[in-house]
């Protein structure tokens, strides 16, 4: 083997940026130095990539002692980017009801449907496999020429949809990062990214799949679904146009890779080699230039303890166990158990389910979606094979697969903060109308989307609260919640949030906390009106070095998920069997088992690289001290600010109870459109004629029976057929049960309201929690505007929702809204 390797003249690494940020890059960098030692001469190392934000880092990573020369092609690929944030219209509410999705998702689905009609071939990228399945299943309900592609589908299914896409029988392919690179799919007209891509480099790679020649223009559209999503997408496009890509996070001194390469370097020399010569080879690789003797010695001693190699004076010798360890651990990719899914009707593979879904959710009879289609679990074999049959169920479960969604990085979140700062300044200088007109022209987003983004900032300003920006933290106190508006991205906000939670816990003030890329939310044990919020913020954010470092040390010891990282690191060290299934408790026990070993050291290093950002938090606290970052406290009384509502809506029960005015108006409009698109059953109390599935929006102001023209119409929901049968029995003078009498009495009360108030009574009777008595009170107010009427209905619904748990009688089935 070594004789053949001596003939190597050059090594080509395609898509080199894909290797740089994980252990494969570190492993490859050391392997290149081992190869150079075997060949006893240097060779050409060539890295290729169309998307590298910081090529000098990759040049150093793979260049060894002499960084590679960076060559930039003068040929510029033309790219067109655009953001669409569609607003739901009437037909989207109908689609939402039919497909069991939100109106916003229905609006995006309509945009994708139109795009597929206008182009020959379109890739629709999403950020996670469950979302690919959900979007693919909904698209499949409105058209047949779509497919789904992700890493948890069997190879045969992926090849089938790839072939169909190239042949043109599949016009749209909903996919994850599996189609970002490499696979030949023929000519692609357009790329659609559903929701913000969250990272600039990934977005450029995805859009580059369309118009895949230098002469053609690559075209990509981001479909946003919320204000945060839309402004983040604008920031992504602006960064892509400026070629401002994310910095690389290279694994420096990764100890599990070091262990594997130590054994490999010894095997290169026949199984026994000088320890110092191995270190000399390893240190020539970029990631290990700063490797200390003590670190390397601890790794070698631990491998000796595991029986992988033996220290013999200045040499190390690989054992028989060590040879097995080396070849069983060539891959640095985590081993996760996968459960194959097979269609019982034809014995063909359908997909693969992850371990978490199988342990927590899977059971015989469960309906779930994979390959964009719903299936029913018929049998789970002892060998782990899941046998399924096809079913029709749009509400089937979406399985979760291992692997997290890409986090929004610090620099992108800062761009979002800067955009909001720009809007804030323009509003202050020019007013709403001129600011909207300006950003409709400047931003790469549809005019309606630009207008909604500017209006969000304008509504926030109306609350009297300063706008959070890239250099302004706003701490908002509302009810029992503390909302820290901080545009620092996901990893930094998790770290900062963890630190503040630690400080709040010392004061016994915090119950729960959550984060997103732009906010940190705390639920406190007391109402913020009872607290000295200004003093509390001083204690949290204007802290000295001793408090800061003590808090960060507490995070390191008690908060970081070291057990989670230790499992996979221990596997790569050969300390435990690969692919072992472990619960949370067993993972936590690893922290005790491998304390004070290189496994623990590596877990800390990896957690600080991927899960936390201590250095950035230190920088932020330092800038708060110097005034480079402003901290403002705002106390919200009746409602939170518009920019606080997104995280409250996501994590807090009944967020409608304190929705800001702008949110309330949008809720009322959604309520109106939803009710207008809903079908109701109506029953004539006079003649018994049954009007099945009449849409509320199509009713005249004073609806009449189609048969006898009576206006005495009962509005029926889930009990429609029971009431119809009861009325028929009454007309035939048959005896009625107490329950039937009760239903008829209630329905007659509704019919009386419809006879007097017409269409409005039908609307009122279709709202969840609004009975005849409540509807009568609302209708008697004779609200002059539709908005006032809808607001009264909404308040009645909220009152019902918040008081219902304290009623003694069993809860009735919900109505239409």
Secondary structure, DSSP 8 states (H G I E B T S, - for coil): -HHHHTT--EEEETTTHHHHTSHHHHHHHHHHHHHHHHHTS--EEEE--S--S-HHHHHHHHHTTS-------S----EEEEEE-----HHHHHHHHHHTS-HHHHHHHHHHHHHHHH-S-EEEE-SSHHHHHHHHHHHHTT-SSEEEE-TTS-HHHHHHHHHHHHHTS--EEEE-GGGSSS-------EEEEES--SSHHHHHHHHTTSS-SSSS-EEEEEE--SHHHHHHHHHHHHHHHTT--------TT-HHHHHHHHHHHHHHTTSEEEHHHHHHHHHTSGGGTT--HHHHHHHHHHHHHHTSEEEETTEEEE-HHHHHHHHHT---S----EEEEEETTTTEEEEEEEHHHHHHT--TT-EEEETTEEEEEEEE-TTS-EEEEE---TT-EE---SS------HHHHHHHHHHHHHHHHHHHHH-HHHHHHHHHHHSSB-HHHHHHHHHHHHHHHHTT----BTTEEEEEEETTEEEEE--S-HHHHHHHHHHHHHHHHHTT-EEEEEEETTEEEEEESS-GGGS-HHHHHHHHHS--HHHHHHHHHHIIIIIS-HHHHHHHHHHHHTSS-TT----HHHHHHHHHHTTTSHHHHHHHHHHHHHT--HHHHHHHHHHHHHTSSEEEEEEESSS--HHHHHHHHHHSTTGGGG--HHHHHHHHHHHHHHHHH-EEEEEETTT--EEEEEEGGG--TT---TTT----EEEESTTHHHHHHHHHHHHTT----HHHHHHHHHHHHHHHHHHHHTHHHHHHHTSTT--HHHHHHHHHT--SSHHHHHHHHHHHHHHHHHHGGG-SS--------
